[in-house]
């Protein structure tokens, strides 16, 4: 794959896709849950179920994203996703009855499905091979920065202007930034052989990949870890708001995402071709330690320590799977395998906001919910080590 210099425009564009994608489609629902619960009195479990639908529908879309790219092209698909993301957040702000959350979730799901980790990988992967860990890490820092900026931004804008006005400001701002980039940077064609990787052309079928031990251990480990992480994010503000207030809880989530940037930097320093699964296992264990502090601890020092440990591994859950796949699968299979892993992961973690919400409503606190999350992170560490790493074919 030709690579004469580091392709900064591509990385910066992918960074911004992640920045807005996570800001609207991943961190946004956490704030929406707290806002709708506080302002309209709707149950946490009902709102969480709509968030689950948001993730589940996007998972189906992601599974076929390489095919959609192949038919319509990455720029067109991205533009459609940008408009759906903007319309989705506006829809969340306009609902007046709980049942309306579910059709709105279908709209926001399309935006998130075309701006999540599979999309970021599709933008970056064709242009990088040797430098892919560095490029992926830098691009996915946009997701962490999205959490750092958007969580307190959502809370501040909603508090000052109202939910609908905040949604309009954020959605319009995203379109003003991303549409010109889609018309310029994303329209550039990568080398033909690299384009096949993103489109999933050639290689084994989805059904065959899902019988591969390496694929199964990567997918299952990250699905469990993301089930825990996404569920915690959806309830993070609601969990910490009684202790720190809504604004304080939003800033602690920003601390988590700030630590995620540091965690990705550490990852690129210590990760080599031969130890990628071991790095992933350490990442899961570190998050489990942080989650345990949220579960059983109390007080400012303990909560902040939990934020740091949880945050250091936070961003790596989306940047590690493409790097493990790059190491263990052949070129034509990488795009299909990455999209399929993201889809399976989302299909699993789609139920986590609702599951943790139901456990919270039943138990009256988040202790049981976060204890389950800790257990799943420990299981993920064990499962990822069960895979048998193999060097991918360059043919």
Wavefront OBJ file of the C-alpha trace (Angstrom):
o trace
v 0.000 0.000 0.000
v 1.673 3.249 -1.071
v 2.234 5.708 1.766
v 4.789 8.385 1.034
v 3.773 10.656 3.920
v 1.359 10.762 6.807
v -2.040 11.707 5.385
v -3.106 14.454 7.767
v -6.316 15.538 5.941
v -7.704 12.006 6.148
v -6.832 11.628 9.836
v -8.256 15.043 10.699
v -11.488 14.322 8.837
v -11.843 10.947 10.568
v -11.124 12.710 13.872
v -14.037 15.093 13.250
v -16.375 12.278 12.179
v -15.595 10.575 15.492
v -15.876 13.873 17.380
v -19.396 14.603 16.160
v -20.449 10.961 15.870
v -19.720 10.201 19.513
v -20.836 13.646 20.675
v -24.291 13.206 19.143
v -24.783 9.449 18.908
v -22.901 8.017 21.893
v -22.553 10.606 24.656
v -25.707 12.487 23.721
v -28.148 9.752 24.857
v -26.618 9.802 28.350
v -27.556 13.482 28.699
v -30.905 12.935 26.966
v -31.772 10.223 29.510
v -31.097 12.493 32.478
v -32.850 15.482 30.840
v -36.020 13.596 29.876
v -36.167 11.808 33.225
v -35.757 15.053 35.198
v -37.904 17.354 33.064
v -40.727 15.037 32.012
v -40.718 12.411 34.723
v -40.454 9.454 32.357
v -38.987 6.273 33.799
v -35.308 5.484 33.377
v -36.155 2.022 31.996
v -38.414 3.463 29.245
v -35.849 6.010 28.072
v -33.109 3.380 28.297
v -35.167 1.056 26.082
v -35.296 3.751 23.384
v -31.516 4.159 23.649
v -31.254 0.381 23.237
v -33.267 0.605 20.009
v -30.965 3.400 18.842
v -27.934 1.121 19.238
v -29.622 -2.027 17.951
v -30.822 -0.554 14.666
v -27.438 1.025 14.042
v -25.847 -2.402 14.588
v -27.860 -3.863 11.707
v -26.783 -0.961 9.501
v -23.110 -1.350 10.421
v -23.102 -5.053 9.473
v -23.842 -4.072 5.872
v -21.835 -0.855 5.821
v -19.109 -2.224 3.487
v -21.806 -3.216 0.973
v -23.461 0.190 1.285
v -20.115 1.924 0.718
v -19.476 -0.247 -2.322
v -22.837 0.653 -3.876
v -23.190 4.342 -3.010
v -19.685 5.473 -2.080
v -18.305 6.606 1.250
v -18.903 10.372 0.678
v -22.617 9.979 -0.128
v -23.239 7.595 2.736
v -21.424 9.945 5.110
v -23.503 12.948 4.023
v -26.746 11.033 4.552
v -25.479 10.017 7.988
v -24.687 13.612 8.925
v -28.242 14.732 8.123
v -29.795 11.805 9.994
v -27.614 12.527 13.031
v -28.742 16.168 13.095
v -32.391 15.223 12.591
v -32.122 12.548 15.266
v -30.963 14.845 18.074
v -33.665 17.349 17.098
v -36.200 14.533 17.302
v -35.093 13.540 20.820
v -35.725 17.120 21.936
v -39.206 17.325 20.393
v -40.837 14.218 21.862
v -43.860 14.893 24.060
v -44.908 11.308 24.808
v -42.705 8.333 25.808
v -43.789 6.233 22.808
v -42.372 8.897 20.452
v -38.877 8.069 21.679
v -38.843 4.868 19.644
v -39.463 6.227 16.103
v -37.017 9.036 16.875
v -34.437 6.419 17.889
v -34.709 4.913 14.383
v -33.619 8.244 12.896
v -30.736 8.852 15.265
v -29.608 5.236 14.756
v -28.837 5.893 11.083
v -26.663 8.862 12.015
v -24.762 6.899 14.657
v -24.439 3.845 12.405
v -22.664 5.886 9.708
v -20.417 7.847 12.101
v -19.179 5.208 14.553
v -16.004 3.127 14.721
v -16.659 1.152 11.516
v -17.011 4.431 9.602
v -13.874 5.917 11.145
v -11.948 2.772 10.256
v -13.336 2.902 6.697
v -12.026 6.446 6.284
v -8.559 5.748 7.705
v -7.753 2.144 6.729
v -7.273 2.541 2.946
v -4.555 5.148 3.430
v -2.438 3.458 6.127
v -0.810 0.105 6.745
v 2.419 0.373 8.754
v 1.287 3.606 10.426
v -2.269 2.394 10.994
v -2.006 2.098 14.816
v -0.872 5.710 14.987
v -3.500 6.924 12.509
v -6.322 4.942 14.141
v -5.308 6.201 17.583
v -5.272 9.821 16.459
v -8.578 9.511 14.600
v -10.339 7.846 17.519
v -9.133 10.576 19.848
v -11.947 12.491 18.196
v -14.371 10.194 20.026
v -12.735 11.002 23.357
v -12.650 14.706 22.591
v -16.308 14.450 21.632
v -17.101 13.166 25.106
v -14.846 15.764 26.718
v -16.548 18.614 24.884
v -20.088 17.477 24.255
v -21.189 16.164 27.637
v -20.775 19.486 29.488
v -21.763 21.343 26.294
v -25.070 19.497 26.084
v -25.792 20.163 29.757
v -24.860 23.860 29.454
v -26.818 24.463 26.233
v -29.902 22.632 27.472
v -29.770 24.507 30.755
v -29.363 27.909 29.070
v -31.458 27.623 25.887
v -33.612 24.532 26.300
v -33.402 21.041 24.807
v -34.761 21.839 21.324
v -32.617 24.953 20.825
v -29.529 23.075 21.997
v -30.230 20.268 19.507
v -30.604 22.769 16.652
v -27.340 24.531 17.522
v -25.358 21.299 17.750
v -26.876 19.714 14.641
v -26.409 22.815 12.482
v -22.840 23.272 13.700
v -21.995 19.686 12.807
v -23.394 20.051 9.287
v -21.487 23.294 8.691
v -18.209 21.549 9.539
v -18.726 18.107 7.995
v -20.470 18.775 4.681
v -17.489 20.668 3.155
v -15.141 17.895 4.273
v -17.383 15.271 2.685
v -17.301 17.222 -0.575
v -13.517 17.518 -0.583
v -11.424 15.154 1.551
v -13.795 12.170 1.567
v -14.186 12.305 -2.219
v -10.531 11.396 -2.739
v -10.054 7.846 -3.999
v -7.610 5.555 -2.171
v -5.570 2.923 -4.061
v -7.765 0.248 -5.608
v -6.355 -2.632 -3.577
v -6.836 -0.641 -0.372
v -10.402 0.292 -1.301
v -11.258 -3.406 -1.470
v -10.337 -3.719 2.219
v -12.937 -1.171 3.277
v -15.615 -2.482 0.942
v -15.080 -6.026 2.128
v -14.542 -7.313 -1.415
v -13.126 -10.834 -1.518
v -12.061 -13.061 1.364
v -14.288 -15.210 3.549
v -18.001 -14.613 3.985
v -19.601 -13.282 7.164
v -20.828 -16.769 8.071
v -17.339 -18.234 7.694
v -15.725 -15.453 9.703
v -18.161 -16.024 12.545
v -16.881 -19.597 12.864
v -13.262 -18.450 13.126
v -11.829 -18.755 16.646
v -9.836 -15.554 16.344
v -12.879 -13.600 15.201
v -15.106 -15.084 17.915
v -12.725 -14.293 20.761
v -12.185 -10.717 19.577
v -15.881 -10.117 18.993
v -17.123 -11.727 22.214
v -14.515 -10.081 24.423
v -15.189 -6.596 23.116
v -18.957 -7.163 23.047
v -18.936 -7.956 26.765
v -16.622 -5.077 27.607
v -18.645 -2.634 25.532
v -21.887 -3.923 27.078
v -20.448 -2.871 30.422
v -18.996 0.403 29.160
v -21.977 1.614 27.117
v -24.401 0.755 29.895
v -22.278 2.696 32.360
v -22.010 5.703 30.053
v -25.782 5.797 29.567
v -26.256 5.894 33.341
v -23.066 7.700 34.326
v -24.610 11.114 34.893
v -27.666 9.655 36.614
v -25.356 7.603 38.879
v -23.113 10.507 39.918
v -25.644 13.364 39.833
v -26.838 12.714 43.419
v -23.262 13.150 44.673
v -21.914 15.857 42.345
v -25.013 17.423 40.734
v -25.757 17.287 36.963
v -22.957 19.714 36.042
v -20.416 18.005 38.279
v -21.378 14.583 36.921
v -21.004 15.873 33.369
v -17.515 17.118 34.164
v -16.527 13.762 35.676
v -17.569 12.088 32.421
v -15.377 14.643 30.667
v -12.514 13.562 32.940
v -13.119 9.979 31.784
v -12.814 10.996 28.146
v -9.730 13.106 28.847
v -8.104 10.040 30.389
v -9.141 8.095 27.282
v -6.903 10.326 25.161
v -3.991 9.569 27.487
v -4.877 5.877 27.373
v -4.665 5.792 23.572
v -1.273 7.487 23.679
v -0.016 4.859 26.108
v -1.453 2.135 23.884
v 0.565 3.212 20.841
v 3.734 3.260 22.938
v 3.429 -0.223 24.399
v 1.570 -2.143 21.703
v 3.499 -4.252 19.206
v 2.369 -6.776 16.616
v 2.946 -9.716 18.932
v 1.238 -8.390 22.083
v -2.008 -6.808 20.877
v -4.257 -9.313 22.662
v -2.313 -8.977 25.916
v -2.649 -5.208 25.720
v -6.402 -5.641 25.248
v -6.610 -7.900 28.329
v -4.750 -5.359 30.485
v -7.107 -2.690 29.197
v -10.158 -4.705 30.317
v -8.661 -5.344 33.762
v -7.910 -1.665 34.259
v -11.496 -0.759 33.446
v -12.780 -3.481 35.774
v -10.805 -1.909 38.625
v -12.307 1.495 37.893
v -15.833 0.083 37.658
v -15.385 -1.709 40.996
v -14.594 1.638 42.617
v -17.833 3.103 41.213
v -19.707 0.046 42.463
v -18.485 -0.271 46.023
v -16.694 3.008 46.732
v -17.870 6.408 47.831
v -16.519 9.910 48.240
v -14.669 12.244 45.921
v -11.176 10.595 45.937
v -12.567 7.129 45.226
v -14.876 8.342 42.463
v -12.070 10.306 40.812
v -9.754 7.268 40.977
v -12.511 5.226 39.349
v -12.844 7.846 36.600
v -9.103 7.704 35.877
v -8.853 3.899 35.735
v -12.068 3.507 33.752
v -11.067 6.374 31.462
v -7.560 5.116 30.643
v -9.094 2.067 28.993
v -12.241 3.780 27.779
v -11.255 4.862 24.268
v -9.258 1.757 23.456
v -12.385 -0.400 23.273
v -13.208 1.102 19.890
v -9.676 1.546 18.521
v -8.309 -1.883 19.476
v -10.595 -4.215 17.418
v -9.471 -2.840 14.005
v -5.845 -3.243 15.088
v -6.354 -6.834 16.240
v -8.175 -7.602 12.989
v -5.421 -5.989 10.908
v -2.886 -8.270 12.611
v -4.822 -11.526 12.320
v -6.820 -11.360 9.060
v -5.980 -10.988 5.389
v -6.391 -7.701 3.523
v -9.687 -8.344 1.682
v -11.307 -9.645 4.875
v -10.369 -6.736 7.140
v -13.164 -4.353 6.193
v -15.831 -7.043 6.445
v -14.441 -8.371 9.741
v -14.223 -4.915 11.336
v -17.767 -3.993 10.289
v -19.089 -7.338 11.501
v -17.349 -7.025 14.878
v -18.734 -3.526 15.340
v -22.211 -4.755 14.377
v -22.093 -7.743 16.741
v -20.749 -5.555 19.524
v -23.530 -3.027 19.043
v -26.187 -5.726 18.862
v -24.977 -6.914 22.269
v -24.354 -3.593 23.989
v -27.602 -2.184 22.548
v -29.379 -3.901 25.432
v -27.052 -2.596 28.133
v -28.715 0.802 28.794
v -32.093 -0.907 29.214
v -30.649 -3.830 31.198
v -28.779 -1.612 33.632
v -31.783 0.699 33.844
v -34.141 -2.171 34.707
v -31.705 -3.472 37.338
v -31.438 0.019 38.775
v -35.219 0.466 38.964
v -35.644 -2.992 40.518
v -32.843 -2.655 43.094
v -33.297 1.046 43.791
v -29.599 1.796 43.243
v -26.782 1.229 40.748
v -24.768 -1.191 42.913
v -26.036 -4.365 41.274
v -25.843 -2.872 37.760
v -22.221 -1.785 38.095
v -21.240 -5.064 39.798
v -22.487 -6.908 36.701
v -20.445 -4.539 34.533
v -17.303 -5.312 36.566
v -17.824 -9.057 36.112
v -18.261 -8.711 32.351
v -15.002 -6.755 32.045
v -13.132 -9.507 33.884
v -14.642 -12.124 31.564
v -13.588 -10.075 28.545
v -9.971 -10.079 29.731
v -9.989 -13.877 29.934
v -11.726 -14.423 26.588
v -9.452 -12.171 24.514
v -6.453 -14.239 25.645
v -8.076 -17.451 24.394
v -7.649 -16.463 20.758
v -4.770 -17.890 18.818
v -2.928 -14.956 17.208
v -1.743 -15.611 13.705
v 0.136 -13.398 11.292
v -2.102 -12.233 8.485
v -1.378 -13.076 4.904
v -0.109 -10.272 2.703
v -1.340 -11.954 -0.430
l 1 2 3 4 5 6 7 8 9 10 11 12 13 14 15 16 17 18 19 20 21 22 23 24 25 26 27 28 29 30 31 32 33 34 35 36 37 38 39 40 41 42 43 44 45 46 47 48 49 50 51 52 53 54 55 56 57 58 59 60 61 62 63 64 65 66 67 68 69 70 71 72 73 74 75 76 77 78 79 80 81 82 83 84 85 86 87 88 89 90 91 92 93 94 95 96 97 98 99 100 101 102 103 104 105 106 107 108 109 110 111 112 113 114 115 116 117 118 119 120 121 122 123 124 125 126 127 128 129 130 131 132 133 134 135 136 137 138 139 140 141 142 143 144 145 146 147 148 149 150 151 152 153 154 155 156 157 158 159 160 161 162 163 164 165 166 167 168 169 170 171 172 173 174 175 176 177 178 179 180 181 182 183 184 185 186 187 188 189 190 191 192 193 194 195 196 197 198 199 200 201 202 203 204 205 206 207 208 209 210 211 212 213 214 215 216 217 218 219 220 221 222 223 224 225 226 227 228 229 230 231 232 233 234 235 236 237 238 239 240 241 242 243 244 245 246 247 248 249 250 251 252 253 254 255 256 257 258 259 260 261 262 263 264 265 266 267 268 269 270 271 272 273 274 275 276 277 278 279 280 281 282 283 284 285 286 287 288 289 290 291 292 293 294 295 296 297 298 299 300 301 302 303 304 305 306 307 308 309 310 311 312 313 314 315 316 317 318 319 320 321 322 323 324 325 326 327 328 329 330 331 332 333 334 335 336 337 338 339 340 341 342 343 344 345 346 347 348 349 350 351 352 353 354 355 356 357 358 359 360 361 362 363 364 365 366 367 368 369 370 371 372 373 374 375 376 377 378 379 380 381 382 383 384 385 386 387 388 389 390 391 392 393 394 395
